[in-house]
Amino acid sequence: MLPLELMTAPQLVGAVAQRARRLRLDRNLTQQELAERAGMSLSSLRRFERTGEIAFLSLVRVAMALDASDGLGALFPEQVRSLDDLLEPPRRQRGRRS
């Protein structure tokens, strides 16, 4: 299997779904049990495991239910440029218009 950083978006989605399914099976949980723990419908969990399609909030809930949410904080790491950036309150920023 390719490293995650070399995958296309569809490949990454499929890999995450496969990992979640494997972790569910390793934890000896049925789809129904995981869906209940994650507070989502069974059909949504089945679709996720089959296609990788899932709402982000549901993905977070699945990760938490599987005790696998540690890596979620690394998705969009904060960039610290200086000590002043840490001490100043955050300023509202907007993207530039083209």
C-alpha positions as CSV (number, residue, x, y, z in Angstrom):
1,M,0.0,0.0,0.0
2,L,1.2,3.5,-0.8
3,P,2.2,5.9,2.0
4,L,-0.7,8.2,2.8
5,E,1.2,11.3,1.5
6,L,1.5,9.7,-2.0
7,M,-2.2,8.8,-2.3
8,T,-4.8,10.6,-4.3
9,A,-7.9,11.9,-2.3
10,P,-10.1,8.9,-3.3
11,Q,-7.3,6.5,-2.4
12,L,-6.8,8.2,1.0
13,V,-10.5,8.1,1.7
14,G,-10.6,4.4,1.0
15,A,-7.5,3.7,3.1
16,V,-9.0,5.6,6.1
17,A,-12.2,3.6,5.8
18,Q,-10.3,0.3,5.6
19,R,-8.2,1.3,8.7
20,A,-11.4,2.1,10.6
21,R,-13.0,-1.2,9.6
22,R,-9.9,-3.1,10.6
23,L,-9.8,-1.3,14.0
24,R,-13.5,-2.0,14.6
25,L,-12.9,-5.7,13.9
26,D,-9.7,-5.7,16.1
27,R,-11.9,-4.3,18.9
28,N,-14.4,-7.1,18.3
29,L,-17.2,-4.6,17.6
30,T,-20.1,-5.1,15.2
31,Q,-21.1,-2.3,12.8
32,Q,-24.2,-1.8,14.9
33,E,-22.2,-1.5,18.2
34,L,-19.8,1.1,16.6
35,A,-22.7,3.0,15.1
36,E,-24.4,3.3,18.5
37,R,-21.1,4.3,20.2
38,A,-20.5,6.9,17.6
39,G,-24.1,8.2,17.7
40,M,-24.7,7.6,14.0
41,S,-27.0,5.5,11.9
42,L,-25.9,2.0,10.9
43,S,-26.5,2.8,7.3
44,S,-24.0,5.8,7.5
45,L,-21.4,3.6,9.1
46,R,-21.9,0.9,6.5
47,R,-21.6,3.5,3.7
48,F,-18.4,4.8,5.3
49,E,-16.8,1.3,5.4
50,R,-17.9,0.5,1.9
51,T,-17.2,3.8,0.1
52,G,-15.3,6.1,2.5
53,E,-18.0,8.7,2.3
54,I,-18.7,10.3,5.7
55,A,-19.4,13.7,7.3
56,F,-16.4,15.0,9.1
57,L,-18.3,15.2,12.4
58,S,-19.2,11.5,12.0
59,L,-15.6,10.6,11.2
60,V,-14.5,12.3,14.4
61,R,-17.2,10.4,16.4
62,V,-16.1,7.1,14.8
63,A,-12.4,7.9,15.7
64,M,-13.4,8.7,19.3
65,A,-15.5,5.6,19.6
66,L,-12.6,3.5,18.4
67,D,-10.2,5.4,20.7
68,A,-8.2,6.6,17.7
69,S,-8.7,10.3,17.7
70,D,-5.1,11.2,18.6
71,G,-4.0,12.0,15.0
72,L,-6.9,14.3,14.3
73,G,-5.1,17.3,15.8
74,A,-2.3,16.9,13.3
75,L,-4.6,17.5,10.3
76,F,-4.1,21.3,10.2
77,P,-1.1,22.1,12.4
78,E,-0.8,25.7,13.7
79,Q,2.2,27.6,12.3
80,V,4.1,29.5,14.9
81,R,6.5,32.1,13.4
82,S,7.7,33.8,16.6
83,L,7.2,33.9,20.4
84,D,5.1,37.1,19.8
85,D,2.6,34.9,17.8
86,L,2.1,32.8,20.9
87,L,1.6,35.7,23.2
88,E,-0.7,37.8,21.0
89,P,-4.5,37.1,20.9
90,P,-5.5,35.7,17.6
91,R,-6.5,38.3,15.0
92,R,-9.3,37.8,12.5
93,Q,-7.9,37.0,9.1
94,R,-9.5,36.8,5.7
95,G,-8.3,35.3,2.4
96,R,-7.3,37.7,-0.3
97,R,-9.5,38.3,-3.3
98,S,-8.1,37.5,-6.7
